[in-house]
Amino acid sequence: MIAVAAAVAIPVEQAAAAPDCSPMPAVRVIASGQGTLESIASDARGRLFYTDTDAQRLLRLDRPGAQPIVLTKNMDSILGVMVDTNGTLVLGFGNSNTDALADNGNAGLMRVDPKTGKTLEIITRGLDMANGIARGPDGAYYASNDFGNGIDRFLNGVVTDNWSQVETPNGLVIDSAGRYLYAAQTFKPASIAQIDLAHPELTTTYFAASGADMFAGPDGITRDGADRLYVAANGAGEVWRVDRDRTICVLARNLQFASSVSFGGGKPGFPNRNLYAVTFTGLVVELANVTDQPPA
């Protein structure tokens, strides 16, 4: 399958080196049986969007208790989904494992109508993979290849292949100041890379796990308004919070193959204080009141 798995799948009880967060949020499954879910995002209207890589579908969940809507299906190897500044969706396509390993530029980004699922435009081709997606303050799109060693950038009509040299980058998020890009690193000892957007050669390790957490396989990543990072630890079946002092705690356990996280977009849909996670096992999960500083 094209969805990303952790490098080592280990029992949850062996990966419990990080302490529980205090307080631990209430965890509730709001949808199940949704397929192999890879990525999740929420828009300003409070709707959740997520990708099912097995069926190559994009789905939308409008409110708690509603039935998920299949916006589109039979899409070409979709992975990442992001809400753009104008409210449209950006999807990564063409993400086969073979192409990603070859680093051959067969992936791309497309713009999709969040109401109808209609493809509005092909933003770019020529990416090595578009697993994690983020957009910078200058309008640049960033796309990760977790089977490779770099993050691609698309700006002003030009793709820069391996714009930043980062080992096995996956989920991407940009800080509130628009200075740093953070990349979860999956197929190595669990880490988060910090990339200076103005100087991509200045890449450092923002966080590195220790002990059993080294095998956790970080996947999707997001942040709150205080620039605390939230990570889907795929192999561990956990959701982590990484505080500004670079210590971690566990917000949720026993979420087998957690793959992506996103804050809600706000009422009347899904509150922006809540964190929403998806899993390869088809769950959409709500973690209530995770932050007192929601992202803008």
HELIX and SHEET records of a PDB file:
HELIX    1   1 VAL A   12  ALA A   15  5                                   4    
HELIX    2   2 ASN A   97  ALA A  102  1                                   6    
HELIX    3   3 GLY A  211  PHE A  215  5                                   5    
SHEET    1   A 4 VAL A  27  ALA A  31  0                                        
SHEET    2   A 4 VAL A 284  LEU A 287 -1                                        
SHEET    3   A 4 LEU A 275  THR A 279 -1                                        
SHEET    4   A 4 ALA A 258  PHE A 263 -1                                        
SHEET    1   B 4 LEU A  37  SER A  42  0                                        
SHEET    2   B 4 LEU A  48  ASP A  52 -1                                        
SHEET    3   B 4 ARG A  57  LEU A  61 -1                                        
SHEET    4   B 4 ILE A  69  THR A  72 -1                                        
SHEET    1   C 4 VAL A  81  VAL A  83  0                                        
SHEET    2   C 4 LEU A  89  PHE A  93 -1                                        
SHEET    3   C 4 ALA A 107  VAL A 112 -1                                        
SHEET    4   C 4 THR A 119  LEU A 127 -1                                        
SHEET    1   D 4 ILE A 133  ARG A 135  0                                        
SHEET    2   D 4 TYR A 141  SER A 144 -1                                        
SHEET    3   D 4 ILE A 151  LEU A 155 -1                                        
SHEET    4   D 4 VAL A 158  SER A 164 -1                                        
SHEET    1   E 4 PRO A 169  ILE A 174  0                                        
SHEET    2   E 4 TYR A 180  GLN A 185 -1                                        
SHEET    3   E 4 SER A 191  ASP A 196 -1                                        
SHEET    4   E 4 HIS A 199  ALA A 208 -1                                        
SHEET    1   F 4 PRO A 218  ARG A 223  0                                        
SHEET    2   F 4 LEU A 229  ALA A 233 -1                                        
SHEET    3   F 4 GLU A 238  VAL A 242 -1                                        
SHEET    4   F 4 ILE A 248  ALA A 252 -1                                        
END                                                                             
